[in-house]
Amino acid sequence: MAREFAKKFYHTQAWKKCRAAYIKSVGGLCERCLAKGLIVPASMVHHKIYISEENINNPNITLDWNNLEALCTDCHAEEHAKELKRYKVDEFGRVTFRS
C-alpha cells in the first residue's frame, strides 16, 4: 500500500510507463528469485532507495532504472518487513502479516 504522499506519483503516466518498460526489460520475472534460480513472475517494481516526501519529485530516484527492481509479492513483502514490521517470514520462507 502506497503511503499517502506517494499515491499521486504512482498514478502518473510517467510511473506507469516506466514500470511497464522496466518489468518488460527484465523479462517480467522477479529479480531476487531469478538470482536464486527460481522462475517467479514479478508483480511490482520496487525502489531500492525508498521514496520519501523529500525525494518524491526527484526523477533520479523515482524513475531511474538503476533504482528499480522487479519483485514478486513475497520478495517485496520481505523487503518491507525490515522497515515496516508488517510482515514476517517463517522458517519455510512464507510471508504472512504480523498480528
C-alpha positions in Angstrom: 0.0 0.0 0.0 1.5 3.3 -1.0 1.9 6.0 1.6 -0.4 8.9 1.3 2.3 11.3 -0.1 3.2 8.9 -2.9 -0.3 7.9 -4.1 -0.4 10.7 -6.7 3.0 9.7 -8.1 2.0 6.0 -8.5 -0.9 7.1 -10.7 1.1 9.3 -13.1 1.6 8.2 -16.7 5.4 8.6 -16.2 5.5 6.0 -13.5 3.1 3.6 -15.3 5.2 3.8 -18.5 8.5 3.4 -16.5 7.1 0.5 -14.5 5.8 -1.4 -17.5 9.0 -0.8 -19.6 11.2 -1.9 -16.6 9.3 -5.1 -16.0 9.4 -5.9 -19.7 13.2 -5.2 -19.7 13.8 -7.9 -17.1 11.6 -10.5 -18.8 8.7 -10.0 -16.3 10.4 -12.0 -13.6 11.3 -11.3 -10.0 15.0 -10.4 -10.0 15.7 -11.8 -6.5 14.0 -15.1 -7.2 15.8 -15.4 -10.5 19.1 -14.8 -8.7 18.3 -17.9 -6.7 17.4 -19.9 -9.8 13.6 -19.6 -9.3 11.3 -18.5 -12.1 8.6 -16.3 -10.4 6.6 -13.5 -12.2 7.3 -10.0 -10.9 4.2 -8.3 -9.6 5.6 -4.9 -8.8 8.6 -2.6 -9.2 10.5 -1.7 -6.0 12.5 1.4 -5.4 15.9 0.4 -3.9 16.2 3.9 -2.4 12.8 4.2 -0.8 10.6 7.0 -2.0 10.2 9.7 0.7 8.5 13.0 1.0 11.9 14.6 0.4 12.7 12.7 -2.9 9.2 12.1 -4.4 9.8 14.8 -7.1 13.3 13.6 -8.0 13.2 11.5 -11.2 16.7 10.3 -10.4 15.1 8.4 -7.5 11.6 7.7 -8.7 12.1 6.9 -12.4 15.8 5.9 -12.8 16.1 2.2 -13.7 19.2 1.9 -11.6 17.0 2.4 -8.6 14.4 -0.1 -9.6 14.0 -3.8 -9.0 11.2 -6.1 -10.3 9.9 -8.2 -7.4 7.3 -10.8 -6.7 4.8 -10.2 -3.9 6.8 -12.3 -1.4 10.2 -10.7 -2.1 8.6 -7.2 -1.9 6.9 -8.0 1.4 10.1 -9.4 2.8 12.0 -6.3 1.8 9.5 -4.0 3.5 9.1 -6.3 6.6 12.6 -5.0 7.6 11.3 -1.4 7.5 7.6 -1.7 8.4 7.4 -4.8 10.5 4.0 -5.6 9.0 5.1 -8.9 7.7 7.0 -11.9 9.0 8.8 -14.7 7.2 8.5 -18.2 8.7 11.2 -20.9 8.5 9.7 -22.1 5.2 10.1 -18.6 3.6 6.4 -17.9 3.6 5.4 -14.2 4.1 2.5 -13.5 6.5 1.0 -10.5 8.2 2.1 -9.8 11.7 -0.8 -10.0 14.2 
